[in-house]
Amino acid sequence: MFQSQEAIDLTERYKQGQRNFQGFQLRRGDLRGLNLSHTDFRGVDLSYANLREVDFTGADLRDAYLNEADLTGVNLTGANVSGASLIKIYLIKAKCYQTDFSGAYLTGAYLTKTNFQEAKFNGSYLNGAKLSGAKLEGAYYDQQTRFDSVFNPQTALMKVKDIKKKTTDYSNKIAEIKRKREINYQSIALEKVLEIFNHLTAMSRRYLGKTMTQKYWESSRPFFSWLDQFEMTASTEIIFKGELETVLSATKLQWLKAWVETFIENCSQIIQNYPKMIDAQLVNVLISVDFGQDDNTTLPRQSHHLSSMNSQSLELLSI
């Protein structure tokens, strides 16, 4: 079989004992059939790559990018793929026994006839994933795992398991407030808004990158001074610099809704099917709110008009 230059290079390095391949540029690479067991590909971009029948047994693929890659027949037994972007991948007839997919994005993935027994899907995004014929007996999920509404994990004999994660003091504070407050259409909690913002950021960053995602948030932001309290950290996490106990009035919620709608609209111009990739159940908490006619503030009908009002003066700050 003819091997690509990338495959020849990796094979030679592997034979020489190298196992750490972080920093390699393998986007659209042809690595089919290689033995890459117990290797380190953390954060590597393997999007659109041909990885058919590759042996990734025990490999570390945390935070890797494999969007639309072909992993048909791959062996991921015992591999760690947590936090990876696997949007629209072809993971068909693969071996994923005890594979860790925690926090991974499998939106729109083709997962048919794959063995996922005892795999971990805690906090994973499986919206739109094709699971026909997949073996999911004993696989783990939790309340943060996102499935299509028609999919029943219990019928598939999956097991519920909550995994406690270490969080920053900031995240702990948000969680504490969240437990005390009931979220409804009249009073959406600020931490829920931040959850929506950061979910959209994570999804767009996987396709657009950090810089473009930040620019899209900047260009989408309406001219409303209260929104200046939202800032973006160096890791692209959006935080709120004001009081987390701030009561969100109907006016503030309308501006936040307009900001999110414009951001989604802008991303959709670059990322095909972006609205279908995001967690609609989560995002709709904000954008599906009907404010009625009670509020005295009138906003433009088209949300993109809001971002045209001196948007250059409203930059998300990197801290």
N, C-alpha and C positions, 0 to 999 in steps of 0.2 A: 504493500500500500504506500502510495506517495505521501510523504510527510511534509508539512509546512516548516518553514524556517523556525517559527516559534516552537513547534513540537520537537524539532531536532535539538534546539538549544536547551529546552527544559529537560529533555531526556538525558542529555549529556551532563547537565548540572546535577540532576537527580542521581545518576550513577556515581558521580563524584562525592555524593553524600550531602549535597545541599538540600535543605528542606524549607528554608525561609525564602519565599518568593514575593514578599511585600515590596511594593514599589514597581513591580513589573507592569508594563503596558500591554494588555492582552485583549483589548476590545476588538471584537470580530475575529479573534484568533481561531485557528483550526488545531485543536488539541485532541481530537478524537482517539479513543483507545489507549491513552497514556496511563501509566501507573503513577499516580500522584498521591498515594496513601500517606497519611501522617505528615502532610505538608502544611505550611502556613501561608494562606492567601488572604489574610485579613485586609479588608479595605480595597482589594484589587478590583479593577474594572474588567469584568469578563462579559460585559453586555454583548449580545448578539453572537457570542462565540459558539463554535461547534465543539461541544463537550460530550458527544455521544460515546457511551460505554467507557467513560473515564473512571478510574478507580480512585475515589476520594475517601476511602475508608479512614476514619479517624482524623480527617483533615480539619483545619481551622479556617473557616470561611466567614468568620464574623464580620459584619458590616461590609461585605463584598457586594459588588454590583453585577448581577447576572440577568438584567432585564432582557427578555425575549431570547435568551440563550437556549440552545438545544441540548438538554441533558437526558435524552432518551436512553434508557438502559444503563444509566450511571449508577455507581455504587457509592452511596453516602452513609453507609452503616457507621454509626457512632460519631459522625461528623458534627461539628458545631457550626450552624448556619444562622445563629441568632443575630437579629438586627439587620440581616442582609436584605437587599432589594431584589426580589425574584418576580417582578411584575411580568405577566404574560410569558413565563418560561414554559418550555416543553419538558416536563418531568414525568415522562411516560414509561411504564414498565420498569421503573427504577427500584433500587433497594435502599430504603430509608429507615431501616430498623434502628430504633433508639437514636435517631437523628434529632438534634435540638434546633427547632425552627422558632424559638421564642422571640417574639417581637419582630419577626420577619414579615416582609410585604410580599404576599403571594396573590395579589389582586389579579384576577383574570388568568391565573395560571392553569395549564393543562396538566392535571395530576392523575390521569386515568390509569387504572391497573397497576398502581404503584403500591409497594408494601410500606406502610407507615406505622406498623405495629410498634407500640411503646415509644413513638416519637413524641416530642414536646411541641405544642402549639400555643403555649401560654402567651397571651397578648399579641398573637399573630393576626394578620389581615388576610382573610380568605374570601373576601367579597368577589363574587363572580368566578371563583375557581371551579374548574370542572373536575369532579371527584368520582365520576362513574367508574365502578369496578375497583376503586381504591380500597386497600385493606387498612382499616383504621382501628381495629380492635386493640384496646389497651393504650391507645394514643391519648395524650393528656391535653386538656384545654382549661381555660378559666373564664371568668366573667368578662375579661377584657378581650377575649378572642372574638373576632368578627367573622360571622358566617352569613351566607345568604339567608333570608327569612324562611325559605322553604326547606333549609337543611336542618335536620335534627341530629346533633352529635350523639345523643343517647341511643337513638335507633342504630347508629353506626358503631355502637358499643365503645364509645370513647369515655374517658374518665375525667372527672373534674379534679383539678389540683391547683391550688393557689400557691404561687411562688413569691415570697417576700423579697422585694428588691431594696437595695440601699438607695436612699434618696438624699438630696441636699436639704439643708434647713429650710430653704425656700419652698421646696416641694412638700415638705412635712407641714409647713404652715398652711399651704393650700389645702392639703388633705384634711387637716383639722377643721378648717372652716367649712369644708364641703360636707363633713359629717353632721354639722350643726344646722345646715340650711337646706330646705326643700326647694328644688328647682321646678318652676312651672312657667307657663307662658307670660305670666304677669311679673315675675321676679326671677330672671335668669342670673345665676351667680357669676361673679367676675371670674372665678377659677374655671368655670365651664367655658367661658369665652376664650380664656387663655388656652384651654385644652383644644378648642376648635382651631384657633390660630396656629398652634404648634403642630397639630395634625396636618393641616394644609401645608405648612412649611416643610415638614418631613417628606410629604408626598411630592411636592414640586422640586425640592432640592435634589431628589434622586434622578430627575430628568434634566433640570435646568442648572443645577449647581448652586453653590452658596451665593455667589455674587449676583446672578440673575434673579434668584429668589428674593434677595434683599431689595433689589431694584424694583421688582414687581410690587412688593409691599409698599415701597415708597411712592411709586407712581399711582397706586390704587387708593392711597389714603385721602379721605375727604378733608376739606378745610374746616376743621372744628377743633378749637384749641385744646379741649379736654383730651383728645387723642394723642397729644404730645407726650402724655405720661406712659405711653406704650413704647418700649425700647427693645432693640434686638441685641443680644449678647454676641460675643465672638463666635460662639458655637451655634448661632442662628436660633437660639431660643428666644421667643418673645415673652417679655415679662412686663409687669405693671409697676411703675415706680411710686404710685400713690398708695392709698390705704386699700388693702384687699377687702375690707369690710364695706367699701363704697357701695351705696345703693345705686343700682343702675335704673335710672328713670327711663321712661318711654323714649324720650329724645335721644339719650345716649345709646340706647339699644338700636334705634333706627339708624344712627350714624355707623355703629358697629356692623349692623346688617349690611348697609350699603358698602362698607369697606370690604367685607368678605365676598359679597356678590361680585364686586368689581375685580377683586383679585382672582376669583375663579374664572370670570369671563376672560381676563387677560391671559391666564395660564392656558385656557382652552384654545387660544389662538396658536399656541406652540405645541402643546401636548394633546395629541388626539385622544378623545374619549376621557379627558381629565375628569369631568363630572362623574363618570361611572367608576373611576378608580378610587375616589375619596369615600370616606365613611359617611354615607348619606344620612344614616340614623343620627350620627353625632352632629353633623353640620346643620341638619334641619332643626335642631333645637333652637338655633338662632334665626336662620333664614326663612323658616316656615311660620314665624310668628306673625299673627295678624294684629296690628296695632289699632285698627279701627279708626275712628274719627275724633277720638277724645283729646289727642295731643294738639296743642296750638301751633306747634312748629311744622311748617310745610316743607317737605324735602322734594327735590326734583324727582320726577318719575323714573328716569334712567339713571342708575347709580353711577355710570361712568362720567356723568356730568359733574359729579362731586369732586372727582380727582383732577379736574381741569382747572380748579380754582387755586392758583398759586401753589401747586403741589410740590414744586421744586424747593420751596422753603420749609417743607415738612419732611425731613429726613429721619429715618430710623437710626438711632445712635448706636454705634458699636462700643460696648463697654468691656 
